[in-house]
Amino acid sequence: MLAAIFASGCVLDSNSTNAPSAGSGKIFSMGSKYDNNGGIGALDRISDSVAANIKTWPTSDIVLGADAGVLYVIQRINGVVTGFQGGDVTKPTLDINVGGGANPYAVSSLSGKLWVACYGSRYLKAVGLSSKTLVDSIDLSAYSDVGDSQVVPDMIDVKVWNGKLAVVLGRLNGWKPGDATLVLVIDPTTKHVDKRIALPWKNAYGAAWSGNQVLVACVGSWNDLTDGGLALVDLNAGTAKALLSEKTAGGNISMAAFGPSGKAFVGVTDANYNASALVVDLATGALGAKVSGTANVGALAWDGTQLWVGDHNDAAPMLLRVDAAGNVLGKVPTTLAPGSMAILQ
């Protein structure tokens, strides 16, 4: 249940240089409703501050990806990755199962290959965008927790950076925090790990990307609200900075999003697994305003001018539009409780 509720945050198109405005109609929200039969997922397109449902799926454990103008719908439990050019759900450009139990989490493309970070596999997998088949893989089992009998490194994200692949590893031992979270920079041609960046906390759960920087939210143990934190990674320097501790934040830090210059936003989860959104200073780690009016934050997305906050509330699902200071500008009702967002260019 936890993996589904706090599934994501936002994915920005990896080829984007400028974030779109809300009126461009390129913001997408995936909502979900859970039941004993697997639940349901509903994809909404946000245009002119109105959410329009464009497709549903018979499963609730779904997240969104965005890459090179393609919207990706990632079914974690089923292992299916489906791509829609420009978000046109009537014309899928890719539909592939990357393996039962692979648990795909994120995608990023490079040189005709779509690389898929798989939480449940030792392999970072590649799909040929022309052949639409699995064409390559990189074994990362050597970077799993040393005591983990499953020998999987628990990949939560992947992003192309400077012609290389940057991958975030949670490194659990079973379902418990294991070794320190890692960010690897990998040459996809030689499969050599060029950089191994250790973070100050364990159990990475969410990541956000901006140029050479990566924000990684590490929850540690879900039962301990003080053993994790938010790390700021510099891919160019190969370093990681402890930006904000859970002890300071007041709960598990489960998601993050870059905001306007010098600012970021985090989702902080309390003992009842309800998450709030707060502003963070990237230079000092100081906390700013808390976004009001939400029952349980499920996703965060900065579109270049405002923050979109997904309120994962089954009774009143909605997106909130929030300014850089954390003030609510407006609310957009959604089909189902939002847990993932993507922005296309």
N, C-alpha and C positions, 0 to 999 in steps of 0.2 A: 504493500500500500504506500509506504513512504516513497519508494522510487517513482511511483506514478504521480503522487500529489506534488512533490517537489522535483518535478522531472527536469526542469530546464531553466528558463529565463528567456533570453532572446538570441537569435542567430542573425547576424548581418551578412548580406551577400558579400562573399570574400573578394569579389572583384569591384566592390563599390568604392567610390572616392567621396561621394557626398550622400548623406542620408536623405531619404525622401520625406516630404511632408505628409501629414495625414491625408490631405486631399488627393494625393497621387494615386490612391487605391492600391498601393503596393505593400501594405501592412496586413499580415495574416495572423490569425489567432486560432489555436487548436484548443477546444474545450472538451471536457470529458465528464462522464457520469458512470459511477461504478456500481456493479451488481454482481451476483454470484455466477452469472453467465458470461462474464468478461466485459460487460459494460458497452459503452458506445462513445465514439469520438466524433466531434463536429467541427469542421473547418469553416471559419468565418473570414470574409474579406472586409477590411475596414476602409470605407471610402466616405469622405465628407462627414466623418464622425458618426457614421452609421455602420453597424455590423450586419452583413448579409451572409446567411449560410449558403455555402456553395457545394458541400459534399459531406457525407457522414460515413463512418466506418464501424463495423461490428466489433470493436475492441476499444478499450479506454487507455491502454498504455502506449500512447503515440506522442512523438515530439516532431518538431519541424526543423528543417535545415534550409539554408539558402546559399547558392553558389552559382556564379556566372549567369545570373538571370533565371535560374531554375529553382523552383520551390520543391523541396524534398519532404515527403511525408514518411517518417520512419516508425514502423511498427516494431516495437522492441521485443515483445513476447513472440510474435510470429516470425521475426527476422526479415521482414519484407521492407525494401526501400523503393519508393516510387517517386519519380521526378515529373514535374509539370512545368514546361517552359512558360515563363512569365506568369505562373500561377494559374494557367488555364487547365482546369481539372477535367475538361472534356478530351484532352489530347495528351495522355501520358507519353513521355519520351523515354522512360525507363521504368521497369517493374521487375525486380529481382529479389529472390530470397537468398540472403548471404549465409544462411546456415541455421538449422535448428539449434537453439540454445546460444547462438552467437550474441544475441542481445545488442544490436547496433544502437549507438548513441549519437553519432555525429558523422558528417561527411565534409570532404573538401577535395577539389579537383586540381590536377596538375598533369599537363602533357597527355591529355586524352584518357586519363585514368581518374576515376572517382574513388578516393581513399575513404574507407569506412572504419571508424573507431568502434570496436566491439567489446562491450563490457564483460561478456561471458566467454571470450575466446583469447587464446594466447597470440592470435594473429591479427595484425593490422591488415585489412583486406582491401584489394583494389578491384574495381569493376571497370572493364573497358567500355568507354562511352559509345564506341562504334559497334563493338561485338555484343555489348550488353550481357557479357558473361564475366565470371570471376577470372581474372587474368594474372594476378600477382598477389603476394602476401609478404609480410615481414614478421618474423617470429620474435616476440618481445617477452617470452617466458622468463628469460634471464633476469628481467627487471621486476618480477613478481615478488611478493613478500617471501622472505626466506623460509618461513614456516607454513606457507600456504600449500596444502595438499593438492589443490586444484591446479596450481601452477599457472594462474592467469593474473595479469597485472592490473585488471580492472580499468580499462581505458574509458575515460569519460568524454574526451574531446580530441579533435585533430584539426589543424589549420595549416594551409600552405603559407610558408614564410621564407622569403628570399630564395625561392626555388627548392626549399627543403620542407620537411614535414615536422611540425611541432605537435607533440602528443602529450596529453596530460594523463597520468596514471594514478589511480586511487590506492592501489596496493593493499587490499584488505587481506586479512587472514580468516578465511571463511566469510563470516558476516561481521567480523570485528575489525577495528582499526589495526593494521599491521605495521609495515615500515613507513617511513616518511613519504609523502606524496612526491612524485617526480614529474618534471617536464623534460622530455627528450627532444632533441633536434636531430633529425635523421636524414641522411642523403638517400633518396628513394632509388637511385641508380645502383649505388654500391651496397645499400642497406646498412651502412656504417652509422653508428650513433656518434655524431660530432660533438654534441653537448649533452651532459647529464646534470640537470639542475635540481638539487634537493630543496624542498620547501620546509619551513619550520613546523608545519602541522601535518596531520594525517587525514586520510579519507576525503580526498577531493570530491566535491559533489557538483560544483558548477564552475564555469570559466567564461570570461569575456575577453575579447581581443581588440587591440587598437595599435596598429603599427608594430613597433618592437616590444610592446607591453602586453602582458597577460595578467588579468586578475583571476585568482583561483580561490574559490570559497571551499574551505576544508572544515567539515563538521566534527571530525574526530569521532567520538561515540555520541550517538543520538541521545543517550541517557545521561550524558554529562554536558552541561551547558557552558563549560569553561575550558574545555581541552582543545578547541579548534580556533580558527581565525581566518582572516583574509590576507593573502599574500600577493604582493606585486612583483611580477617577474619581468626582468629585462632580458629579452632573448639575445640581444646583441652583446651585452656584457656577460651573459650567462650567470646572472645573479638573481636571488630572490630576497625580498624584504618583507619582514613581518609588519604589515600595515595596520591591522586592527585585530585585537584578540576578542574571543567570545566573552571573556570576563568583562571587558569594557563594553562590548555591544549588548550584553545582557541576554544572550541566547545563542543557539547554533546558527552560524552564518552559512546559509544554504544556497545563495545565488548572488550574482553581481552583474552590474552593467556599467560601462563607461558612460559618462555624461558630458556636459560642456567642459571646456578647458579647466583642468585642475580639479574636477569633481567626478564622483562616481556614486552609484547607488547600490545598496546591499539589501538582501532579504534576511531578516533575523527571526528565527523560529523559537517559540517559547516551549515550556514543558508540556503544553497541550497540543503541540505540533501546529500552532497557528503562527503564521509569519507576518511580520510588518516590514515596510520599506523605509529605509533611512538614507539620508545624504551623508557622504563621506568625503573628506578632503584628501586628495591623493598625495599631497606633500607631507601632511602631518598625521593622517589617520584619524583626525578629530571628527566626531559625529556631529551632524547638523540636524535639521528638522526631520521629524517623523511624518510620513504621509498619513493623513487622517482619512477616515471613511471607508476602510477596508476591513473585511472579516478575516481573510486569510490570503496573503499574497502568494500567487502561484507562478508569476513571470514578470520580468522587467525588460523594457526595451526603450532606448533613447533614439528618437527618429531624426535628430539634428536640431530640433527646436524645442521638443518637449519629451517628457518621460511617459511611457505607457505602462500602467500597472495592471496586471491581470488579477482580479479578485476571485479566487477559487472558492466561491460561495454557491453551493447548489441552489439555495433558496433565492438568491438574487445575483446571478452571474453577470459580471460586467468588466469593462476596461475603464480605468480612470486616466484622464489626461492631466499631467502634473508638470508644473514649471520647474526650473532649475533649483529653486529654493524649497521645493517640496509642497507647494501650494496646489490644491486641486482646482483645475480649470474647467473640468466637465466630466460627464460619465456617459459611457456607451454600453447599453445592455447587449449581452452576447447570447448565443444559442445555448451553450453549456458553460460550465465553470472553466475559465481559461487556465491552462498550465504550461503553455508554450507559445512563443511568438516568433515570427520571422519577418525580416524586411528585405524586399527585393528592389533592385535598381532596374 
